[in-house]
Amino acid sequence: MSLSLLVFFAIMFALVYMLRMARVGALVAFLFAGVLSGPYVFDLFELTNTWTFLGDIGIMFLWFNIGLEINMRRLWRMKHTIFGFGATQVMMVAVMLFPLLFGVTQWSIMGCVMVSLMLAMSSTSADLQLLTDRNQLNTGMGRQVFSILLFQDLLSIPLLAMLPAFAGKSFNLGATAIDVVVISVALILSVIVIGRFVMTPILRHVGKLKSKEAFLLAVMLNIVIWAVLLDLMGLPAGLGAFLAGMLMSETVYRHQITAEISPYATLFLALFFISLGMGLNLPLLGHYWYIILFGLIGFMAIKFIAIFMVARVRGVHMPDAIMIALILSQGGEFALLMLQTMKQSGINAIPSGHEEILTAIIILSIMATPLLLCLYDYLQRRGKLFPQRFPRTLDDADNSIKPEVIVCGFGRVGQIICQMLDALSVPYIAIDMDVNVVMMGREMGFNVVYGDATNMNVLADFGLKPRRVRSVVVALDNATTARRCISAIKSVVPRMKIFARARNLADSQILLSEGTEVVLPETIESSFLLGYSVLGCLGVSERKLENLLADMRADNYAALAQVISDKRD
């Protein structure tokens, strides 16, 4: 037993490490750990009732986390994008998938409808992780993806409420639709009322105890109560956990709840995906490998086309439309949970063998998404797509300007630098990949254009030439992107003077090694200014303070770097 555990955890660690290096979500690593540990590969464990029970707890935690993301105030604030873009995207994907599923399978009409809607949902955890890793969550494109994911999570309520309809062979569409609407509205109103007038006072009293254990147990008790209550009503227990999350999202304690529950949720989610991997029938999947392969390609292609069309109709620019479609083109945890819930509830909407094939297609689609994004980035860097053609539609008025300074990145730092250059009438051009930021900057009078600052052809197209541009400012907040930008600049003008910003001292040292003239780490410089104000308040002369800062900045913070490295050791 101990040897099996050792091998199991070694496999899990190796998979998590390799897949995270490839920017693939850790949940996929847990699933593969279950496959390798299951009866068809290394046979370390059997899928016993214990594993199934732990997997059921994992399902409840996943539903709870999804519900915790849905806050009514947030939904109202983003209602136009959520209910406009999100609803249209789901309907377009479902409409395109339904006739294909109905034509190539022997499923019932409602089975095809349910699977089409399930496949229209994307992976919230994987997509948010991708956006975070690429530093795009707060861009216009990232916010649109987030809004669509929020709508998909909200759609979980009616879809879960529809599951009992598959328990019987007869199905009255009109009556069931009315039931689903009534149930969904009643549950949402209950969440708002109970969350505000019941859960908040209860959590306030528990919080007064200043006991993390009591607070955590109150949260978990809330999950179990709602899961049992919905189960007694004949609805899926997962819907109860989902509503428990929505209840908590309506309280002022939701951030603390997220922090407290996160380690346990991750653990039980891992157990769910491990048990799911153990239960996969590998011989069956191997026998139908060609169906899985063509199903994967067809599913992702149809979903990409549908989302891309919706994005373009809504006026999203080409690069952002492609990115949104690529990121959302996979299946998600919701479909996996629905398939698992249907299996455990004995709801035979589709044959059991087909459920496993669908599970494999969804998992492979989640893994394929980061690979497709890497291919997209590669084609953009090589100029194979549209980085040179598309930006020209946004900079028609800038042809007469011969910039002396190029600012790469028009975020908060880049905007301040451009204001300073404007104030002294220094000709410049700023480049950014966020269309919304570019259009906003142009409306405010800044000379900012759309373009990829990591592409040497784009930089040259916007004026980066020897003896014309005197310096380049790299105001990008991602160290990896900044390094690629510096490399592109050096490829065009090897001796260009480059000034860069960095988040911290470690990123500063990395960018200095790339050949930049000056790199200012934000955390260090803000600490300098704070210390300057404190010492000035204590009566230290301005001259002493200037000398002190000059000494600390000398040799690009070399002495300070030594102190920090000593502290870390």
C-alpha distance (Angstrom), angle and dihedral (degrees) to the residues before:
residue distance angle dihedral
M1 . . .
S2 3.83 . .
L3 3.81 91.2 .
S4 3.81 90.4 50.4
L5 3.80 90.1 51.7
L6 3.80 91.3 48.8
V7 3.81 92.4 51.3
F8 3.81 91.0 43.8
F9 3.81 94.7 53.7
A10 3.81 91.5 42.7
I11 3.81 89.9 53.8
M12 3.81 91.4 46.8
F13 3.82 93.3 49.1
A14 3.82 93.0 47.7
L15 3.81 92.3 48.8
V16 3.81 94.5 46.8
Y17 3.81 90.9 47.9
M18 3.81 95.2 48.5
L19 3.79 96.6 42.9
R20 3.80 94.1 45.7
M21 3.81 88.4 51.0
A22 3.81 85.5 55.0
R23 3.84 89.4 47.3
V24 3.80 92.2 -114.2
G25 3.80 117.3 140.9
A26 3.79 119.5 -95.2
L27 3.82 91.0 -126.9
V28 3.80 89.2 70.0
A29 3.81 88.0 53.0
F30 3.81 90.2 54.0
L31 3.80 90.1 50.8
F32 3.80 92.1 51.7
A33 3.81 89.0 47.0
G34 3.81 87.3 57.6
V35 3.81 91.7 48.4
L36 3.82 92.6 50.4
S37 3.82 92.9 43.9
G38 3.80 93.6 46.2
P39 3.81 130.4 94.9
Y40 3.82 95.6 -87.5
V41 3.84 99.0 58.6
F42 3.85 122.8 19.2
D43 3.82 95.0 -6.9
L44 3.83 92.9 -142.7
F45 3.82 94.3 146.9
E46 3.77 138.9 13.7
L47 3.81 121.6 -131.5
T48 3.82 93.7 -107.1
N49 3.80 129.2 170.4
T50 3.81 88.4 -94.1
W51 3.80 92.7 60.4
T52 3.80 90.3 44.1
F53 3.82 90.8 51.2
L54 3.81 91.8 49.6
G55 3.78 89.1 47.5
D56 3.83 90.3 52.8
I57 3.81 89.7 54.0
G58 3.79 88.3 49.7
I59 3.81 90.0 53.3
M60 3.80 90.4 53.6
F61 3.79 92.0 49.6
L62 3.79 91.4 49.9
W63 3.80 91.6 51.1
F64 3.81 88.9 46.5
N65 3.82 91.9 52.9
I66 3.81 91.3 49.3
G67 3.80 90.6 51.0
L68 3.80 91.7 47.1
E69 3.81 89.6 61.7
I70 3.82 92.5 57.9
N71 3.79 109.8 85.3
M72 3.82 118.5 169.7
R73 3.81 94.0 -138.6
R74 3.79 90.9 51.5
L75 3.80 90.8 47.7
W76 3.80 91.7 51.6
R77 3.82 92.4 47.3
M78 3.80 92.3 52.7
K79 3.81 96.8 31.7
H80 3.81 97.4 125.8
T81 3.81 94.9 54.9
I82 3.80 95.0 35.7
F83 3.79 98.6 48.4
G84 3.80 95.2 29.6
F85 3.79 106.4 42.3
G86 3.83 95.3 22.4
A87 3.81 96.9 49.6
T88 3.81 93.5 43.3
Q89 3.79 92.0 49.2
V90 3.81 93.6 51.4
M91 3.80 93.2 46.3
M92 3.82 93.8 46.9
V93 3.81 92.7 50.7
A94 3.82 92.1 45.8
V95 3.82 92.6 47.6
M96 3.81 91.6 51.3
L97 3.82 94.5 44.8
F98 3.82 98.8 44.2
P99 3.84 99.8 69.1
L100 3.79 90.8 45.0
L101 3.81 93.1 51.4
F102 3.79 92.4 43.6
G103 3.80 91.4 49.9
V104 3.83 100.1 47.3
T105 3.83 100.2 35.6
Q106 3.79 136.8 54.4
W107 3.81 93.0 -130.8
S108 3.78 122.9 132.5
I109 3.80 120.0 -101.7
M110 3.79 92.2 -104.8
G111 3.81 90.8 46.3
C112 3.81 89.2 56.1
V113 3.81 90.9 46.2
M114 3.80 92.3 51.1
V115 3.82 94.6 46.7
S116 3.82 91.3 46.0
L117 3.80 91.0 53.9
M118 3.81 91.7 44.3
L119 3.80 92.2 52.0
A120 3.82 90.6 47.7
M121 3.81 87.1 67.2
S122 3.81 118.5 88.3
S123 3.79 133.1 -151.6
T124 3.81 107.9 -84.0
S125 3.81 95.7 -170.7
A126 3.82 94.9 44.8
D127 3.82 94.5 45.3
L128 3.80 95.0 47.2
Q129 3.80 89.5 48.3
L130 3.81 90.5 50.5
L131 3.81 92.2 49.9
T132 3.81 91.0 47.4
D133 3.81 93.2 48.7
R134 3.81 90.6 49.1
N135 3.82 91.3 45.2
Q136 3.82 90.6 -123.8
L137 3.80 102.5 116.0
N138 3.81 93.4 101.2
T139 3.80 95.7 43.4
G140 3.80 122.6 100.6
M141 3.79 89.8 -104.0
G142 3.80 92.0 48.1
R143 3.80 92.7 50.9
Q144 3.81 91.0 51.6
V145 3.82 91.1 51.1
F146 3.81 89.6 48.2
S147 3.82 90.9 50.9
I148 3.80 91.7 51.5
L149 3.80 90.8 49.5
L150 3.80 89.9 50.8
F151 3.81 91.0 54.2
Q152 3.79 90.4 48.7
D153 3.80 90.3 52.3
L154 3.80 90.3 49.0
L155 3.81 90.1 50.3
S156 3.80 87.2 60.9
I157 3.81 90.0 82.2
P158 3.84 98.8 63.4
L159 3.80 92.6 36.5
L160 3.78 91.7 53.2
A161 3.79 90.1 45.0
M162 3.83 88.6 55.0
L163 3.81 94.2 57.5
P164 3.83 97.0 87.2
A165 3.81 88.5 58.6
F166 3.79 88.0 70.9
A167 3.78 92.9 58.1
G168 3.82 91.7 79.4
K169 3.79 129.6 53.2
S170 3.80 95.1 -132.0
F171 3.76 118.9 70.1
N172 3.80 130.2 -172.0
L173 3.80 105.6 -160.7
G174 3.80 97.0 -165.0
A175 3.80 96.3 46.4
T176 3.79 92.8 44.5
A177 3.81 92.6 48.5
I178 3.81 90.1 52.9
D179 3.81 90.8 47.3
V180 3.81 91.7 50.0
V181 3.82 93.0 49.3
V182 3.81 92.6 47.1
I183 3.79 92.8 46.3
S184 3.81 93.3 46.2
V185 3.82 94.4 48.7
A186 3.82 91.8 44.6
L187 3.81 91.7 50.1
I188 3.81 93.8 48.0
L189 3.82 92.2 48.3
S190 3.80 89.5 47.4
V191 3.78 89.8 52.3
I192 3.81 92.5 52.6
V193 3.82 94.7 46.7
I194 3.81 98.6 40.6
G195 3.80 93.4 41.0
R196 3.79 93.3 52.9
F197 3.82 102.1 36.4
V198 3.82 104.2 27.5
M199 3.81 112.3 23.5
T200 3.82 96.6 42.5
P201 3.85 94.5 56.5
I202 3.82 91.4 43.6
L203 3.79 93.0 51.1
R204 3.81 90.1 44.6
H205 3.83 90.3 58.4
V206 3.80 91.7 44.6
G207 3.81 90.2 48.1
K208 3.82 90.6 55.6
L209 3.80 88.3 65.0
K210 3.84 88.3 64.6
S211 3.79 88.3 -144.8
K212 3.79 118.4 138.1
E213 3.80 89.8 -163.3
A214 3.80 93.2 55.3
F215 3.80 91.7 45.2
L216 3.81 92.4 49.8
L217 3.80 92.8 46.7
A218 3.81 90.7 50.4
V219 3.80 89.8 54.5
M220 3.81 93.4 47.1
L221 3.81 91.8 45.6
N222 3.80 88.8 53.9
I223 3.82 90.3 53.5
V224 3.80 93.3 49.8
I225 3.82 94.5 44.9
W226 3.80 93.1 54.2
A227 3.82 92.8 42.6
V228 3.83 90.9 53.1
L229 3.82 92.6 42.8
L230 3.81 93.7 53.1
D231 3.80 90.8 43.8
L232 3.81 89.8 55.3
M233 3.82 88.5 50.9
G234 3.81 89.8 56.3
L235 3.81 94.3 -106.6
P236 3.84 125.4 120.7
A237 3.82 115.0 -81.0
G238 3.81 88.0 -132.9
L239 3.80 88.9 66.0
G240 3.80 88.2 57.2
A241 3.82 91.4 53.7
F242 3.81 88.8 46.6
L243 3.81 91.0 53.4
A244 3.81 90.2 46.8
G245 3.80 88.0 57.9
M246 3.81 91.3 48.8
L247 3.82 89.6 50.2
M248 3.80 90.7 53.8
S249 3.80 91.4 46.5
E250 3.81 88.8 61.4
T251 3.82 92.6 59.0
V252 3.80 129.6 80.8
Y253 3.80 88.0 -119.9
R254 3.80 97.1 66.5
H255 3.83 94.5 105.3
Q256 3.81 91.8 51.9
I257 3.80 89.8 45.4
T258 3.80 90.2 53.7
A259 3.81 90.9 50.3
E260 3.82 94.0 47.3
I261 3.80 98.1 42.8
S262 3.82 97.9 40.5
P263 3.86 98.8 86.3
Y264 3.81 92.7 47.6
A265 3.80 92.8 42.9
T266 3.81 90.5 52.6
L267 3.81 90.8 50.0
F268 3.81 95.3 49.9
L269 3.80 92.5 41.4
A270 3.79 87.7 55.1
L271 3.81 89.3 51.6
F272 3.82 90.7 50.5
F273 3.80 93.0 53.0
I274 3.81 91.2 43.3
S275 3.81 91.0 53.2
L276 3.82 89.2 45.3
G277 3.81 90.0 54.0
M278 3.79 92.0 47.6
G279 3.79 90.0 53.4
L280 3.81 95.7 52.5
N281 3.79 111.7 113.3
L282 3.81 99.6 -134.1
P283 3.83 96.6 -176.5
L284 3.82 89.4 54.2
L285 3.81 91.9 47.9
G286 3.79 91.3 46.4
H287 3.77 90.2 52.3
Y288 3.82 91.4 53.3
W289 3.82 97.5 37.6
Y290 3.81 92.7 128.9
I291 3.81 91.5 55.2
I292 3.81 89.7 50.8
L293 3.81 92.3 48.5
F294 3.80 96.4 48.4
G295 3.80 90.6 39.2
L296 3.82 90.3 54.1
I297 3.81 94.2 48.9
G298 3.81 93.8 43.9
F299 3.80 94.5 45.1
M300 3.82 95.5 49.6
A301 3.81 92.5 42.5
I302 3.82 93.4 51.2
K303 3.78 92.7 45.1
F304 3.82 92.0 47.8
I305 3.81 92.3 50.5
A306 3.82 93.1 46.6
I307 3.82 95.0 49.5
F308 3.80 92.6 42.4
M309 3.81 91.2 52.7
V310 3.81 92.1 49.4
A311 3.81 91.8 48.0
R312 3.81 93.0 50.5
V313 3.82 92.6 47.0
R314 3.81 88.1 53.1
G315 3.82 89.9 54.6
V316 3.80 98.4 -104.7
H317 3.81 110.3 155.8
M318 3.79 118.8 -110.1
P319 3.84 100.4 -102.7
D320 3.80 93.5 46.9
A321 3.82 91.5 44.6
I322 3.81 90.6 54.0
M323 3.81 92.1 46.7
I324 3.81 92.7 48.8
A325 3.81 91.3 48.5
L326 3.82 92.7 47.2
I327 3.80 94.7 48.1
L328 3.82 93.7 47.2
S329 3.81 97.4 39.6
Q330 3.81 94.9 97.5
G331 3.78 133.1 79.7
G332 3.77 121.1 -106.6
E333 3.77 149.3 -139.7
F334 3.80 89.7 -93.0
A335 3.81 92.1 66.1
L336 3.81 90.6 46.2
L337 3.79 90.2 50.3
M338 3.81 92.4 47.1
L339 3.79 91.9 50.7
Q340 3.80 91.0 47.4
T341 3.81 92.3 45.9
M342 3.82 91.2 49.3
K343 3.79 90.0 49.6
Q344 3.81 93.9 49.7
S345 3.82 93.1 44.2
G346 3.79 93.1 50.4
I347 3.81 92.6 -117.7
N348 3.80 105.6 153.9
A349 3.78 99.9 -166.1
I350 3.81 88.7 142.6
P351 3.83 130.7 12.0
S352 3.83 115.5 -80.3
G353 3.80 93.1 -119.9
H354 3.78 89.9 54.4
E355 3.82 89.7 52.3
E356 3.81 89.6 59.9
I357 3.80 92.1 47.7
L358 3.82 90.1 50.9
T359 3.81 89.9 48.2
A360 3.81 90.9 53.9
I361 3.83 91.9 48.3
I362 3.82 91.9 50.6
I363 3.81 93.2 48.1
L364 3.80 92.8 48.2
S365 3.82 90.6 48.3
I366 3.82 90.5 54.9
M367 3.80 89.3 52.0
A368 3.80 93.4 45.5
T369 3.82 95.7 54.9
P370 3.84 98.4 74.6
L371 3.80 89.4 44.7
L372 3.82 90.9 54.0
L373 3.81 89.9 48.8
C374 3.81 90.2 51.9
L375 3.82 89.0 51.7
Y376 3.82 90.1 48.6
D377 3.82 91.2 51.1
Y378 3.81 90.8 48.5
L379 3.81 92.7 51.5
Q380 3.79 90.7 48.0
R381 3.80 92.8 50.9
R382 3.79 90.0 50.3
G383 3.81 91.0 50.2
K384 3.82 92.7 -118.3
L385 3.80 94.3 131.1
F386 3.79 128.6 43.3
P387 3.84 109.0 -64.9
Q388 3.82 92.8 119.3
R389 3.80 98.9 40.3
F390 3.79 103.2 42.6
P391 3.84 100.2 50.5
R392 3.80 91.5 57.1
T393 3.80 89.5 71.7
L394 3.78 89.0 63.5
D395 3.79 101.8 46.0
D396 3.78 105.7 49.1
A397 3.82 91.7 125.8
D398 3.80 94.7 51.3
N399 3.81 101.3 67.2
S400 3.81 93.4 98.3
I401 3.81 93.7 54.6
K402 3.79 116.4 94.7
P403 3.81 102.0 -163.8
E404 3.78 121.9 -142.2
V405 3.80 90.5 -173.1
I406 3.80 129.8 37.2
V407 3.81 117.0 -158.4
C408 3.80 113.3 -157.7
G409 3.79 106.9 -156.5
F410 3.80 127.0 25.0
G411 3.79 100.3 -148.6
R412 3.80 124.7 120.9
V413 3.82 93.1 -61.0
G414 3.79 95.0 43.2
Q415 3.81 92.2 49.0
I416 3.81 92.7 53.4
I417 3.81 91.2 49.3
C418 3.80 90.6 49.8
Q419 3.81 90.0 50.6
M420 3.81 89.5 53.9
L421 3.81 91.8 48.3
D422 3.82 90.4 48.2
A423 3.81 91.3 50.2
L424 3.83 91.1 56.7
S425 3.83 94.4 38.9
V426 3.81 93.5 -117.3
P427 3.84 109.4 159.2
Y428 3.80 111.0 -121.6
I429 3.77 143.5 154.9
A430 3.82 125.6 -147.0
I431 3.80 122.8 -153.6
D432 3.81 125.9 -158.5
M433 3.82 137.0 163.3
D434 3.84 96.3 -143.1
V435 3.81 107.6 93.4
N436 3.81 92.7 -162.6
V437 3.80 91.7 53.6
V438 3.81 90.9 46.7
M439 3.80 93.7 51.5
M440 3.79 92.1 45.3
G441 3.81 90.9 50.1
R442 3.80 92.4 48.9
E443 3.80 90.6 50.4
M444 3.82 88.2 54.1
G445 3.80 90.9 52.1
F446 3.82 100.7 -102.4
N447 3.78 120.3 141.0
V448 3.81 94.7 -122.9
V449 3.80 126.0 145.6
Y450 3.77 137.0 -173.2
G451 3.80 115.6 -104.1
D452 3.78 147.7 117.0
A453 3.81 107.1 -95.8
T454 3.81 90.8 -163.9
N455 3.83 91.2 64.7
M456 3.82 114.1 88.1
N457 3.81 92.7 -154.1
V458 3.80 91.5 55.2
L459 3.82 91.4 49.0
A460 3.80 91.7 50.1
D461 3.79 90.7 46.0
F462 3.80 90.3 56.3
G463 3.78 94.7 51.6
L464 3.80 109.0 -80.6
K465 3.80 101.4 148.4
P466 3.82 134.6 139.2
R467 3.84 115.3 -89.0
R468 3.83 91.5 9.2
V469 3.80 105.2 70.9
R470 3.79 111.2 49.2
S471 3.79 99.2 -167.3
V472 3.80 143.4 -2.9
V473 3.80 125.7 -141.1
V474 3.81 116.1 -151.2
A475 3.82 103.7 -157.5
L476 3.81 96.7 167.3
D477 3.81 116.8 133.4
N478 3.80 96.3 -148.8
A479 3.81 115.4 80.6
T480 3.81 94.6 -152.5
T481 3.81 92.8 50.9
A482 3.81 90.2 44.7
R483 3.82 90.8 54.2
R484 3.80 91.0 51.2
C485 3.80 89.5 48.6
I486 3.82 92.2 50.9
S487 3.80 90.4 48.3
A488 3.83 90.4 52.1
I489 3.83 91.0 49.0
K490 3.80 91.7 50.2
S491 3.80 89.9 49.5
V492 3.81 90.2 59.5
V493 3.82 100.2 34.7
P494 3.82 111.5 12.6
R495 3.84 94.9 -169.4
M496 3.78 98.2 44.4
K497 3.81 116.4 138.0
I498 3.80 106.4 -119.9
F499 3.80 124.8 -166.3
A500 3.80 116.2 -168.4
R501 3.78 141.0 -179.1
A502 3.79 122.8 -139.3
R503 3.77 133.9 -170.2
N504 3.79 95.8 -130.1
L505 3.79 144.1 -5.1
A506 3.82 94.2 -86.8
D507 3.82 92.2 56.3
S508 3.80 88.6 44.1
Q509 3.80 92.0 57.6
I510 3.81 90.8 48.1
L511 3.81 93.0 52.6
L512 3.80 91.8 45.3
S513 3.80 89.1 55.9
E514 3.82 88.1 56.3
G515 3.82 90.8 63.5
T516 3.80 105.0 -95.5
E517 3.80 119.7 157.0
V518 3.82 97.5 -137.9
V519 3.79 131.6 2.2
L520 3.80 120.9 -170.3
P521 3.82 116.1 -160.6
E522 3.80 107.9 -146.8
T523 3.80 96.6 -145.8
I524 3.81 92.7 51.6
E525 3.81 95.4 44.9
S526 3.81 93.2 47.1
S527 3.82 87.9 50.5
F528 3.81 89.3 51.5
L529 3.80 91.9 52.5
L530 3.80 91.8 47.0
G531 3.80 91.4 48.9
Y532 3.81 90.0 46.2
S533 3.82 90.3 56.1
V534 3.81 93.4 45.9
L535 3.81 94.5 49.1
G536 3.81 90.9 44.2
C537 3.81 88.8 54.5
L538 3.82 88.5 52.2
G539 3.79 90.6 57.1
V540 3.82 101.2 -101.6
S541 3.79 109.7 153.1
E542 3.80 120.1 -107.7
R543 3.80 91.2 -122.3
K544 3.81 92.4 56.5
L545 3.77 90.7 47.7
E546 3.81 92.5 50.9
N547 3.81 90.8 49.6
L548 3.80 90.9 48.0
L549 3.81 93.2 52.0
A550 3.81 91.1 45.0
D551 3.81 90.1 53.7
M552 3.81 92.1 47.8
R553 3.82 91.9 48.5
A554 3.80 93.1 46.5
D555 3.80 116.3 121.9
N556 3.81 91.3 8.3
Y557 3.81 96.0 -62.0
A558 3.82 92.4 -51.9
A559 3.81 94.5 149.9
L560 3.79 92.2 44.9
A561 3.80 90.8 48.8
Q562 3.79 89.2 55.0
V563 3.81 91.3 51.7
I564 3.81 92.2 49.3
S565 3.79 93.1 47.2
D566 3.84 89.8 49.9
K567 3.79 90.2 52.1
R568 3.79 91.5 50.0
D569 3.79 92.0 51.2
